[in-house]
Amino acid sequence: MENTVEFQFPSEMTAYRFLNTVKHLDADGLKVKFGRNDHHVMVKYRYVVGEFDRTLSTLDDVARELGGEEV
């Protein structure tokens, strides 16, 4: 099952930093790109069915560290 989330950041620099950090996560089918504008980052990945998937939790933690939030 595919999951799509978008994160918003206070500046283009922090959005770009988030993009470059999370594009190296170990997640099945991971795709990371800018979202609606240069302050948003869109992340798509395949959710692991049948076991606990920490991907969204990890994304939220990294975004929060950079002053971002899920929208």
SVG drawing of the C-alpha trace seen along z (x, -y; Angstrom):
<svg xmlns="http://www.w3.org/2000/svg" viewBox="-2 -31 23 40">
<polyline fill="none" stroke="black" stroke-width="0.4" points="0.0,0.0 1.4,-3.4 1.4,-6.4 1.9,-10.0 2.7,-12.8 3.6,-16.4 5.7,-18.5 5.9,-22.3 9.0,-24.2 9.7,-27.8 12.2,-28.3 13.4,-26.8 16.8,-26.0 15.2,-23.8 12.9,-22.1 15.9,-21.3 17.8,-20.0 14.9,-17.7 14.6,-16.5 18.3,-15.6 18.2,-13.9 15.1,-11.7 15.9,-10.6 18.5,-8.2 16.0,-6.5 15.5,-2.8 11.9,-2.7 10.4,-0.6 9.5,-2.7 10.7,-5.9 10.3,-9.1 11.0,-12.5 10.5,-15.8 9.4,-19.4 5.6,-19.7 3.3,-22.7 6.2,-25.2 9.8,-25.4 8.7,-25.3 6.9,-22.0 8.4,-18.4 6.3,-15.5 7.3,-12.0 5.8,-8.8 6.7,-5.3 5.1,-1.8 3.8,-1.0 4.9,2.4 1.8,4.5 1.7,7.0 4.4,5.4 5.1,2.1 6.4,-0.5 8.4,-3.3 8.8,-5.3 6.2,-8.0 7.4,-8.4 10.9,-8.9 9.8,-11.4 7.8,-13.3 10.9,-13.3 13.2,-14.7 10.7,-17.3 10.2,-18.4 13.9,-18.7 14.1,-21.1 11.1,-23.2 8.7,-21.6 5.3,-19.9 3.1,-17.5 0.3,-19.3"/>
</svg>
